[in-house]
Amino acid sequence: MDAVRHTRLKRLTRLFVNQPLYFITTCVNDRKSVLVSDSVERILVDEWERALARHDWAIGRYVIMPDHVHFFCRSAHSAISLSRFIGNWKQWTSKRIIQLLDIETPFWQEGFFDHVLRSEESYGKKWQYVMNNPVRAKLVPNAEEWKYQGCVDFL
């Protein structure tokens, strides 16, 4: 009797997921600490609130740090690409923030970090990490005290 051979399946090189949930991080050019103010927060949130109507991208939870932002987003079926959406969002926000603060361009660093979340568990873990960023940066003693966080759409 021949021994049964067990072989492992190869890891997929591509993953196809309908409407994945993305975790996004993008930074201010030269990491300038200009994002933490009520007026800048209003601009960022206002543009996130318009994203669904403009380009079919829903924005979930977010945390605004002094020199970068983290947020979660998901597209509808008819949405533009993630890269195009983030590029448009950066363009909309930078115009308004540059005018508000009377600062030079470019406002955002080129590019952004994106990560596709694979499960509800990873969303919870990633949110805990993001929510605690202001604590790790010693901006507040506990995450609940950080006023520059919230949720736009339920993802």
C-alpha positions in Angstrom: 0.0 0.0 0.0 1.4 3.3 -1.1 1.7 6.1 1.5 -0.6 9.1 0.9 1.3 12.2 0.1 0.0 15.5 1.4 0.8 18.6 -0.5 0.2 22.2 0.4 -1.7 24.5 -1.9 0.3 27.4 -3.2 -0.6 30.9 -1.7 -2.7 32.9 -4.1 -0.8 35.7 -5.8 -3.9 37.7 -6.4 -7.0 38.1 -4.2 -10.3 39.1 -5.7 -12.7 40.6 -3.2 -15.9 42.5 -4.0 -15.8 45.9 -2.3 -12.9 45.4 0.0 -12.4 47.6 3.1 -9.3 49.6 2.9 -7.2 51.2 5.7 -5.5 54.4 4.4 -2.7 56.6 5.8 -1.5 59.7 4.1 0.9 62.4 5.4 1.3 66.1 5.1 4.3 67.2 3.0 7.4 67.5 5.1 5.3 66.1 8.0 4.2 69.6 9.0 2.0 69.6 12.1 -1.0 71.5 10.7 -4.0 69.1 10.7 -5.1 69.4 14.3 -7.5 72.3 14.4 -11.3 72.5 14.3 -11.3 74.3 11.0 -8.9 71.8 9.3 -10.9 68.9 10.7 -14.1 70.4 9.3 -12.5 70.5 5.8 -11.3 66.9 6.0 -14.6 65.6 7.3 -16.6 67.7 4.9 -14.7 66.2 1.9 -15.1 62.6 3.4 -18.8 63.2 3.7 -19.0 64.3 0.0 -17.0 61.2 -1.2 -19.9 58.9 -1.4 -22.0 61.2 -3.5 -19.1 62.3 -5.7 -17.3 59.1 -6.4 -19.1 56.2 -4.6 -16.5 55.9 -1.8 -17.8 55.5 1.7 -15.6 56.6 4.6 -15.8 54.8 7.9 -13.8 55.7 11.0 -11.0 58.2 11.0 -8.3 59.7 13.2 -6.6 63.0 12.4 -3.1 63.3 13.8 -1.0 66.5 13.6 0.8 65.5 10.4 -1.1 62.6 9.0 -4.6 61.0 8.7 -5.8 57.4 9.0 -9.2 56.4 7.7 -11.1 53.4 6.5 -13.0 53.3 3.2 -15.0 51.1 0.9 -16.2 51.6 -2.7 -19.5 51.0 -4.4 -19.5 48.9 -7.6 -19.5 52.0 -9.8 -16.7 53.8 -8.0 -13.5 55.2 -9.5 -10.2 53.5 -8.6 -8.8 53.9 -5.1 -5.8 55.8 -6.4 -7.9 58.2 -8.3 -10.3 58.7 -5.3 -7.4 59.4 -2.9 -5.8 61.8 -5.5 -9.1 63.7 -5.8 -9.6 63.8 -2.1 -6.1 65.2 -1.6 -6.7 67.8 -4.3 -10.0 68.9 -2.8 -8.7 69.1 0.8 -5.3 70.7 -0.1 -7.0 73.6 -2.0 -9.2 74.4 0.9 -6.5 73.9 3.6 -3.9 75.9 1.7 -6.4 78.8 1.4 -7.4 78.6 5.1 -3.8 78.4 6.5 -2.2 80.5 3.8 0.6 77.9 3.3 2.6 76.7 0.3 2.0 73.8 -2.0 2.3 70.8 -2.2 0.2 70.1 0.9 0.1 66.3 0.9 3.1 64.0 0.4 3.0 62.1 -2.8 1.4 58.7 -2.5 -0.3 57.0 0.3 -0.3 53.8 2.3 -3.2 51.4 1.8 -4.0 48.0 3.3 -6.9 45.7 2.4 -8.5 44.4 5.5 -9.3 40.7 5.4 -11.8 40.2 8.2 -13.9 41.9 10.9 -11.2 40.9 13.3 -8.5 42.8 11.4 -10.8 45.8 11.2 -11.2 45.8 15.0 -7.5 45.3 15.6 -6.6 48.0 13.1 -9.1 50.4 14.6 -7.7 49.8 18.1 -4.2 50.6 16.8 -5.4 53.7 15.0 -7.5 55.0 17.8 -4.6 54.7 20.2 -2.2 56.7 18.0 -2.8 60.0 19.9 -2.0 58.1 23.2 1.2 56.7 21.8 2.2 60.2 20.6 1.5 61.5 24.1 -1.1 63.9 22.9 -3.8 62.6 25.3 -3.8 60.2 28.2 -6.5 58.0 26.7 -7.9 57.6 23.3 -11.4 58.7 24.1 -10.1 62.2 24.9 -8.8 62.8 21.4 -11.3 65.0 19.7 -10.0 64.6 16.1 -11.6 61.2 15.4 -14.9 59.9 14.3 -17.0 58.0 11.8 -18.6 59.3 8.6 -20.4 56.2 7.2 -21.1 52.8 8.7 -19.0 50.3 6.9 
